[in-house]
Amino acid sequence: MRGHKLSQFGQQLFFVGPAVLFFSVVMIIPFLMGMYYSFTDWNGVSGNVSWVGIDNFKNIFTNDPDFWSSFWFTVRFTLLGVILTNVVGFFLAYLLTKPLKTRNMLRTIFFMPNVIGGLLLGFIWQFIFIKGFATLGDTTGWSFFNLPWLGDATTGFWAIVIVFVWQSSGYLMVIYIASLSNVSKEVLEAADIDGASPFQVLRNIVVPLIMPAVTIGLFLAISWSFKMFDLNLSLTKGGPFKSTESVAMNIYNEAFLNNRYGLGTAKALLFFVIVAVITMIQVRVTKSKEVEA
C-alpha cells in the first residue's frame, strides 16, 4: 500500500511538478517579491534596499494626485470598455449565428484584430487617426474627421475606447457564439409558437440561458481594460499632460522612468487589491443570475 502511494506521488510529481515549478518561478515568487519591495524605497537599480514600512502607501493616499487622476481615467475607460465590448461582441455573435452564407468569413474578419499585438495595433490606429482621418476630413468636409483625436483629453479618451472595443469584441464574439449555439432550438421554437416577439425571446430566454458566457465576458473585459497599457502607450503615451494616462502606465512610469520601484510596486499592489475585489463582486453577481437550461 505504501509503495502504491509513493508511486502515485511520483506520477503526480512528474506530471504536475514542472508546471507548479514554472508557475512559482514566473508568478508566485515575483508577486511575493513585489509585496516586499512595496514596503521599501528601492530605486530598482542599486543593491541598497531600505525598509520604509507603509510610507509608500501613505504617499499614494496623501501626496500623489497623478495616481488618482489615472485611476479615475481607468475607471471611466473600464466602464465604457466593458459595456461596449460585451454589447458589440454579443450582437456580432447573435448576427453570425443566423444562417448567413458569409458568416464564417465574417467571423474570421471580426476576430482578426484580436490576433494583432496591442502595440502594433496602436501604431496602425495612430496613423489612421492622424493621417487617414485628416484625408477623409479634407475629402468630405466633415468636421468629425478633423478633430484632434490624439491631441485632446476628451477625443484621446474616445480614441482609446474605440480601438479597445475594435480589438477586443471579436474575442468575446467567439465566446458568445459558442454559448448561443448551445441554446435549445426547441425552446426558441416554442416561444415563437406562443407569439413571443424577437426582443422578448432575446431578453427573456436567450440572455438568461447564456449568462455563464456573460460572466466570462465581463470578467475578461474588466481584466483587459484595467490592465490596458499597450494601446495607451502607442496611441497617446498618456498625454496631453497625463490626461489619458492609465493606472498601468502610471505604475510603469513611476517604477522604470522615475526609478522609484518601491513606490511603483506599492501602487501595483494597491491596484491588484482593487481589481481583485471588483472582479470577485462581478463574478458573484453574474453567477447568481445564471439559470440551467
C-alpha positions, 0 to 999 in steps of 0.5 A, spaced: 500 500 500 505 504 501 509 503 495 502 504 491 502 511 494 509 513 493 508 511 486 502 515 485 506 521 488 511 520 483 506 520 477 503 526 480 510 529 481 512 528 474 506 530 471 504 536 475 511 538 478 514 542 472 508 546 471 507 548 479 515 549 478 514 554 472 508 557 475 512 559 482 518 561 478 514 566 473 508 568 478 508 566 485 515 568 487 515 575 483 508 577 486 511 575 493 517 579 491 513 585 489 509 585 496 516 586 499 519 591 495 512 595 496 514 596 503 521 599 501 524 605 497 528 601 492 530 605 486 530 598 482 537 599 480 542 599 486 543 593 491 541 598 497 534 596 499 531 600 505 525 598 509 520 604 509 514 600 512 507 603 509 510 610 507 509 608 500 502 607 501 501 613 505 504 617 499 499 614 494 493 616 499 496 623 501 501 626 496 500 623 489 494 626 485 497 623 478 495 616 481 488 618 482 487 622 476 489 615 472 485 611 476 479 615 475 481 615 467 481 607 468 475 607 471 471 611 466 475 607 460 473 600 464 466 602 464 465 604 457 470 598 455 466 593 458 459 595 456 461 596 449 465 590 448 460 585 451 454 589 447 458 589 440 461 582 441 454 579 443 450 582 437 456 580 432 455 573 435 447 573 435 448 576 427 453 570 425 449 565 428 443 566 423 444 562 417 448 567 413 452 564 407 458 569 409 458 568 416 464 564 417 468 569 413 465 574 417 467 571 423 474 570 421 474 578 419 471 580 426 476 576 430 482 578 426 484 584 430 484 580 436 490 576 433 494 583 432 499 585 438 496 591 442 502 595 440 502 594 433 495 595 433 496 602 436 501 604 431 496 602 425 490 606 429 495 612 430 496 613 423 489 612 421 487 617 426 492 622 424 493 621 417 487 617 414 482 621 418 485 628 416 484 625 408 477 623 409 476 630 413 479 634 407 475 629 402 468 630 405 468 636 409 466 633 415 468 636 421 468 629 425 474 627 421 478 633 423 478 633 430 484 632 434 483 625 436 490 624 439 491 631 441 485 632 446 483 629 453 476 628 451 477 625 443 484 621 446 479 618 451 474 616 445 480 614 441 482 609 446 475 606 447 474 605 440 480 601 438 479 597 445 472 595 443 475 594 435 480 589 438 477 586 443 469 584 441 471 579 436 474 575 442 468 575 446 464 574 439 467 567 439 465 566 446 458 568 445 457 564 439 459 558 442 454 559 448 448 561 443 449 555 439 448 551 445 441 554 446 435 549 445 432 550 438 426 547 441 425 552 446 426 558 441 421 554 437 416 554 442 416 561 444 415 563 437 409 558 437 406 562 443 407 569 439 413 571 443 416 577 439 424 577 437 426 582 443 422 578 448 425 571 446 432 575 446 431 578 453 427 573 456 430 566 454 436 567 450 440 572 455 438 568 461 440 561 458 447 564 456 449 568 462 455 563 464 458 566 457 456 573 460 460 572 466 466 570 462 465 576 458 465 581 463 470 578 467 475 578 461 473 585 459 474 588 466 481 584 466 483 587 459 481 594 460 484 595 467 490 592 465 490 596 458 497 599 457 499 597 450 494 601 446 495 607 451 502 607 450 502 607 442 496 611 441 497 617 446 503 615 451 498 618 456 498 625 454 496 631 453 499 632 460 497 625 463 490 626 461 489 619 458 494 616 462 492 609 465 493 606 472 498 601 468 502 606 465 502 610 471 505 604 475 510 603 469 512 610 469 513 611 476 517 604 477 522 604 470 522 612 468 522 615 475 526 609 478 522 609 484 520 601 484 518 601 491 513 606 490 511 603 483 510 596 486 506 599 492 501 602 487 501 595 483 499 592 489 494 597 491 491 596 484 491 588 484 487 589 491 482 593 487 481 589 481 481 583 485 475 585 489 471 588 483 472 582 479 470 577 485 463 582 486 462 581 478 463 574 478 458 573 484 453 577 481 453 574 474 453 567 477 447 568 481 443 570 475 445 564 471 439 559 470 440 551 467 437 550 461 
